[in-house]
Amino acid sequence: MARQNTGTYDSKDLDIQIIMQHVTPLETTVTIECSSSTYTFLDCELCKDEFMALQTTRSSTKPVFQYVINNAAAWHESIYTCSCSFSDGNFIRGDYTLLLLSDQIDEPQIYVDEDTGALVCASENSRYKYKKCVLFQSGLYLFYMNCLSGICLFGTGHPSARNNLSCSCYVAEASRWTRHSSVLTNEEKWHLKKPDIEVIIHGQTRSGTSVTIKCSTYELFKCALHKNTQQITEMSRPSIDSAFYYDIQNAIREDEGFYQCECEVKSSLFRIKKTSPHVPLILNDQVDEPEIQLVENETKIVCASKNRSYEYWLCILYQNGQQIRDAFPEYNSTDRVSFDVADLPTGGYFSCLCYTYNPSKWTRSSSVIVKGGKYTDYTVMNTIRLGLGFLVILWMIVLAVESRYQSRRYGAGKQSQS
């Protein structure tokens, strides 16, 4: 175990330096030096990976303690720090440095979790599981963290400390470090993506309807499935896939509702939770559609029950046929749900459908409205055109019958005259 600081000495005055010397094209000698321009040390030890203590030797040519690695190899790559003692029995421990020798693998992505404010270093598309990650600020070593579940979570205190951050991580399976991530700034942040959820209806069989609910998220997350706001199961993930699945065999009316994936990853400092949108499972007949309208200078869309016939549990908003938002009714109004659309551009085609309390059924989709313009309902126009066409055809038939009748009458008149 590495020695900790004692006494009143300033650890910033203990320096660590890595010197590499390529003896041959295939052999590298690494010298790690512990020194101080302020203090005189009794002895120093080099700490690798926080726990392994390596004894240094005093240089005969300069006031430093050295540790020499001959024929350095990939397993020597690690985090190192110096711990030095004084004649009065106290110890001082300095900053860390990272020794890298071999080629590095794909860099991690660095994120900010918007709920906890935690910094996250994770492998893109969950390709690698990290054992530990080092955090840098403006290219300088800041501190490191052991990773849980293959993903590293950092706390950085005040938001001003989150500028110009990057990270590099160690992949135990490959025995290699990653390249540095992109730099995270206060002005530009990435965020952990929310899980995707999909309801797959396989169709009717002799035994009934089979349904699969699929949640896709980071490999290191664990997911639970919720129906109508209540957790119903922990989801399972096949080893050959990066998604979670839940199968419903012989789905019946009671399986209808709205479903959501809740996924999380934990560390000793943070618990990060991400939820998917709510998605509908519709199997049976639906009740009357809600009315939809733009209000408050087209900054909100309201979906309301016609004549207050139903109480809504949840409504889902669609733009150009794609689900974009879902929302619950406000506490003082159970027959209508509003969506803030001030941030959405004009010209989109919007519709909604809702899930009712009693009966527990989905509504049909509402009519379509357009933000910032008039929507032409081509279904109605086509119906009108068909009606007009039918009238024209009917009128032509009447004219044809009338013409035929007049021809016969004229012929009969000529025969009587002769």
C-alpha positions in Angstrom: 0.0 0.0 0.0 1.4 3.4 -0.9 2.3 5.8 1.9 -0.1 8.7 2.5 0.8 12.3 3.2 1.7 13.3 6.8 2.9 16.6 8.3 2.5 20.0 6.7 4.6 19.5 3.5 3.1 20.6 0.2 2.7 17.7 -2.3 2.9 20.1 -5.2 6.6 20.4 -4.5 7.2 16.7 -5.3 7.8 16.2 -9.0 7.6 13.0 -11.1 9.2 12.7 -14.6 9.3 9.8 -17.1 12.4 9.5 -19.4 12.3 7.1 -22.3 15.4 5.8 -24.1 15.2 3.6 -27.1 18.1 1.3 -26.7 17.3 -0.7 -29.9 14.3 -0.5 -32.3 12.7 -3.3 -30.2 13.9 -2.3 -26.7 13.0 0.7 -24.6 14.4 1.7 -21.2 12.2 3.8 -19.0 13.5 5.9 -16.1 11.0 7.3 -13.6 12.4 10.1 -11.4 11.1 11.5 -8.1 12.6 14.9 -7.1 12.0 18.3 -5.5 13.5 21.7 -5.8 12.3 22.6 -2.3 12.8 19.5 -0.1 15.5 17.0 0.6 14.2 13.5 0.9 15.4 10.6 3.0 14.1 8.0 0.5 11.4 7.6 -2.1 9.2 4.7 -3.4 7.4 4.6 -6.7 3.7 3.6 -6.5 2.2 1.8 -9.4 -1.6 1.4 -9.7 -2.0 3.0 -6.3 -1.1 -0.1 -4.4 2.2 -1.6 -5.7 5.2 0.0 -4.0 8.5 -0.1 -6.0 11.8 0.8 -4.3 13.8 3.6 -6.0 17.5 4.3 -5.8 19.3 7.6 -5.2 21.1 8.9 -8.3 24.8 9.5 -7.9 24.8 12.4 -10.3 21.8 14.5 -9.3 19.4 14.9 -6.4 16.7 12.5 -7.6 15.4 9.1 -6.8 15.1 6.8 -9.8 13.4 3.6 -10.8 14.6 2.0 -14.0 12.6 -0.3 -16.2 14.8 -2.2 -18.7 13.2 -3.7 -21.8 9.9 -2.0 -20.9 6.8 -3.9 -22.1 3.0 -3.2 -22.3 2.4 -4.6 -18.8 4.6 -1.8 -17.4 2.0 0.8 -18.7 0.2 2.2 -15.7 -0.4 5.2 -13.4 2.6 6.1 -11.3 3.2 8.5 -8.4 6.1 9.2 -5.9 5.9 8.8 -2.2 8.9 10.2 -0.3 10.0 10.4 3.3 11.7 13.0 5.4 14.2 12.7 8.2 11.5 13.7 10.7 9.5 10.6 9.8 6.8 12.4 7.7 5.8 11.5 4.2 4.8 13.4 1.1 3.0 12.0 -2.0 3.0 13.8 -5.3 0.8 13.9 -8.5 0.2 11.0 -10.8 1.6 10.4 -14.3 0.7 7.9 -17.0 3.2 5.7 -18.7 2.3 4.7 -22.2 4.5 2.6 -24.4 2.5 0.7 -27.1 -0.1 1.9 -29.6 -3.3 2.9 -28.1 -6.8 1.8 -29.1 -10.0 3.7 -29.9 -10.6 6.7 -27.6 -13.6 6.8 -25.2 -16.4 9.3 -25.3 -16.8 11.8 -22.4 -20.3 12.8 -21.4 -22.1 14.8 -18.8 -25.1 13.3 -17.2 -27.7 16.0 -17.1 -29.5 14.6 -14.0 -26.5 14.0 -11.7 -23.9 16.3 -13.3 -21.5 13.3 -13.3 -18.8 13.1 -15.9 -18.9 9.8 -17.7 -16.2 8.1 -19.8 -17.7 5.2 -21.8 -16.8 3.3 -24.9 -18.7 4.3 -28.0 -21.3 1.6 -28.8 -20.1 -0.3 -25.7 -17.2 -1.8 -27.6 -14.8 -1.9 -24.6 -15.2 -2.4 -20.9 -12.8 -0.1 -18.9 -11.0 -1.1 -15.8 -9.8 2.5 -14.9 -9.8 5.9 -16.5 -7.6 9.0 -16.1 -9.2 12.4 -16.3 -7.1 15.3 -17.7 -7.8 19.0 -17.8 -6.1 21.1 -20.5 -3.9 18.0 -21.2 -2.6 17.8 -17.5 -3.3 14.9 -15.2 -6.2 15.6 -12.9 -7.0 12.3 -11.2 -8.1 8.7 -12.0 -11.0 6.4 -11.1 -11.5 2.7 -11.0 -14.4 1.8 -13.2 -17.5 -0.2 -12.2 -19.4 -2.3 -14.8 -16.8 -1.1 -17.4 -17.9 2.6 -17.3 -16.1 5.3 -15.3 -18.0 8.1 -13.4 -16.2 11.2 -12.1 -17.4 14.0 -9.9 -15.8 17.4 -10.6 -17.4 19.7 -8.1 -18.2 23.2 -9.4 -19.3 23.5 -13.1 -16.3 25.8 -13.8 -14.1 22.8 -13.1 -15.6 20.9 -16.1 -13.9 22.9 -18.8 -11.3 21.4 -21.3 -11.6 17.9 -19.8 -10.6 14.7 -21.5 -10.0 11.1 -20.5 -8.0 8.0 -21.3 -9.0 4.5 -20.1 -7.4 1.1 -19.6 -8.9 -2.0 -21.2 -7.9 -5.1 -19.3 -9.0 -7.6 -21.9 -6.6 -5.9 -24.5 -4.0 -4.9 -21.9 -3.8 -1.5 -23.6 -4.8 2.1 -22.9 -7.1 4.2 -25.2 -6.2 7.4 -26.9 -7.4 10.6 -25.3 -11.0 11.4 -25.8 -12.2 14.6 -27.4 -12.2 17.6 -25.1 -15.3 18.4 -23.2 -16.0 22.1 -22.6 -18.7 24.1 -20.8 -20.0 25.3 -24.2 -20.2 21.9 -25.9 -21.3 18.7 -24.1 -22.3 15.3 -25.1 -25.0 13.5 -23.2 -25.7 9.9 -22.5 -28.4 8.8 -24.9 -31.7 7.6 -23.6 -32.7 4.0 -24.3 -34.7 3.3 -27.5 -37.9 1.2 -27.1 -39.8 -0.7 -29.8 -43.0 -2.7 -29.7 -43.0 -5.6 -32.2 -46.3 -7.4 -32.9 -45.6 -10.7 -34.7 -49.1 -11.2 -35.9 -51.9 -13.6 -35.2 -51.2 -17.3 -34.7 -53.4 -20.2 -33.7 -52.5 -19.6 -30.1 -53.0 -15.8 -30.2 -50.9 -12.7 -30.8 -47.2 -12.7 -29.9 -45.5 -9.4 -28.9 -41.9 -8.5 -28.2 -40.7 -5.3 -26.5 -37.2 -4.4 -27.3 -35.0 -1.9 -25.4 -31.6 -0.8 -26.9 -29.1 1.0 -24.7 -25.4 1.0 -23.6 -24.2 -2.6 -23.0 -23.2 -1.7 -19.4 -26.7 -0.6 -18.3 -29.2 -2.9 -16.7 -32.9 -2.4 -17.6 -36.3 -2.9 -16.1 -39.6 -2.7 -18.0 -42.5 -0.6 -16.8 -46.1 -0.9 -17.8 -48.5 2.0 -17.0 -45.8 3.5 -14.6 -45.4 0.2 -12.7 -42.3 -2.0 -13.0 -43.3 -5.5 -14.2 -40.0 -7.2 -14.8 -36.2 -7.1 -15.0 -35.4 -7.4 -18.7 -33.0 -10.0 -20.1 -30.3 -9.6 -22.6 -29.1 -12.4 -24.9 -25.3 -12.7 -25.1 -25.4 -12.3 -28.9 -27.2 -9.0 -28.8 -26.8 -5.5 -27.2 -30.5 -5.1 -26.6 -32.9 -6.2 -23.9 -36.1 -8.2 -24.8 -39.4 -9.0 -23.1 -41.8 -11.4 -24.8 -45.5 -11.6 -24.3 -47.0 -14.9 -25.6 -50.7 -14.9 -26.3 -51.1 -11.2 -25.7 -54.6 -10.2 -24.5 -56.5 -7.0 -23.9 -55.0 -6.7 -20.4 -51.6 -6.5 -21.9 -52.5 -3.2 -23.7 -51.1 0.0 -22.2 -48.0 2.1 -22.4 -44.5 0.7 -21.8 -41.2 2.2 -20.9 -37.6 1.0 -20.3 -35.8 2.3 -17.2 -32.0 1.6 -17.4 -29.3 2.5 -15.0 -25.6 2.1 -14.1 -24.2 2.6 -10.6 -20.9 3.6 -9.0 -19.8 4.4 -5.5 -20.5 8.1 -6.2 -23.4 8.2 -8.6 -26.4 6.3 -9.9 -27.2 7.2 -13.4 -30.7 6.4 -14.6 -32.1 6.8 -18.2 -35.7 6.2 -19.3 -37.1 5.6 -22.8 -40.2 7.3 -24.1 -43.5 5.7 -23.4 -44.8 3.6 -26.4 -48.2 2.2 -26.9 -49.2 -1.5 -27.3 -52.6 -1.5 -29.2 -54.3 -4.9 -29.8 -58.1 -4.3 -29.7 -60.7 -1.7 -30.8 -60.0 1.9 -30.0 -62.3 4.6 -28.6 -63.1 8.0 -30.1 -60.1 10.1 -31.0 -59.2 13.3 -29.1 -59.5 16.8 -30.4 -56.2 18.5 -31.2 -55.5 22.2 -31.5 -52.7 24.8 -31.3 -53.0 27.4 -28.6 -51.0 30.3 -27.0 -49.7 31.6 -30.4 -48.9 28.1 -31.5 -46.5 27.4 -28.7 -48.6 24.6 -27.3 -50.6 21.7 -28.6 -53.6 20.5 -26.6 -55.2 17.1 -27.0 -58.6 17.0 -25.3 -61.4 14.5 -24.9 -64.5 15.4 -27.0 -67.3 16.5 -24.7 -65.1 15.4 -21.8 -66.1 11.8 -22.5 -62.9 10.2 -21.2 -60.2 10.7 -18.6 -56.7 10.4 -20.1 -53.8 8.7 -18.4 -51.2 9.5 -21.1 -51.1 11.1 -24.5 -48.5 10.7 -27.2 -47.7 13.4 -29.8 -46.6 12.6 -33.3 -44.9 14.8 -35.9 -45.1 13.7 -39.5 -46.1 10.2 -38.3 -43.1 9.8 -35.9 -43.6 9.8 -32.1 -41.8 12.8 -30.6 -43.2 13.3 -27.1 -45.5 11.9 -24.5 -47.0 13.5 -21.4 -49.4 13.0 -18.5 -52.3 15.3 -17.8 -51.8 18.2 -15.5 -52.9 17.6 -11.9 -56.1 19.7 -12.2 -57.2 18.4 -15.6 -57.6 14.7 -16.5 -59.4 15.1 -19.9 -56.7 17.0 -21.7 -52.9 16.9 -22.1 -50.7 19.8 -23.4 -47.4 19.7 -25.2 -44.9 22.5 -25.4 -43.9 22.9 -29.1 -42.4 26.4 -29.0 -39.0 24.9 -29.9 -40.3 23.0 -33.0 -40.2 24.6 -36.4 -43.3 25.5 -38.4 -44.7 23.3 -41.2 -44.8 20.0 -39.2 -47.9 17.8 -39.3 -49.0 16.9 -35.8 -51.5 14.3 -34.4 -52.0 12.6 -31.1 -53.6 9.6 -29.4 -54.3 8.9 -25.7 -54.7 6.1 -23.3 -57.9 6.3 -21.2 -58.6 5.3 -17.6 -62.0 3.8 -18.0 -62.2 1.8 -20.1 -58.4 1.1 -20.3 -58.1 1.6 -24.0 -56.3 3.6 -26.6 -58.0 6.2 -28.6 -57.9 6.4 -32.4 -55.4 9.0 -33.8 -56.6 12.5 -33.8 -57.0 14.6 -37.0 -53.9 16.4 -38.2 -53.0 20.0 -37.7 -50.1 22.0 -39.0 -48.0 24.5 -37.0 -47.8 27.8 -38.9 -50.1 26.9 -41.8 -53.3 25.3 -42.9 -53.6 21.6 -43.3 -55.4 20.3 -46.3 -57.2 17.2 -45.4 -56.9 15.2 -48.6 -59.1 12.4 -47.4 -62.0 14.9 -47.2 -61.1 16.5 -50.5 -61.0 13.1 -52.2 -64.3 12.1 -50.7 -65.8 15.3 -52.1 -64.2 14.7 -55.5 -65.6 11.1 -55.5 -69.1 12.5 -54.6 -69.0 15.1 -57.4 -67.8 12.4 -59.8 -70.6 10.2 -58.8 -73.1 13.0 -59.4 -71.7 13.7 -62.8 -71.9 10.0 -63.7 -75.5 9.9 -62.4 -76.4 13.0 -64.4 -74.9 11.5 -67.5 -77.0 8.3 -67.0 -80.1 10.5 -66.6 -79.3 12.3 -69.8 -78.7 9.0 -71.6 -82.0 7.5 -70.4 -83.8 10.7 -71.3 -82.3 10.7 -74.7 -83.2 7.1 -75.3 -86.7 7.8 -74.1 -87.1 10.7 -76.4 -85.7 8.7 -79.4 -88.3 5.9 -78.8 -91.1 8.4 -78.4 -90.1 10.2 -81.6 -90.0 6.8 -83.5 -93.4 5.7 -82.1 -94.9 9.1 -83.3 -93.6 8.6 -86.9 -95.0 5.1 -87.0 -98.5 6.3 -86.0 -98.5 9.0 -88.7 -97.7 6.5 -91.4 
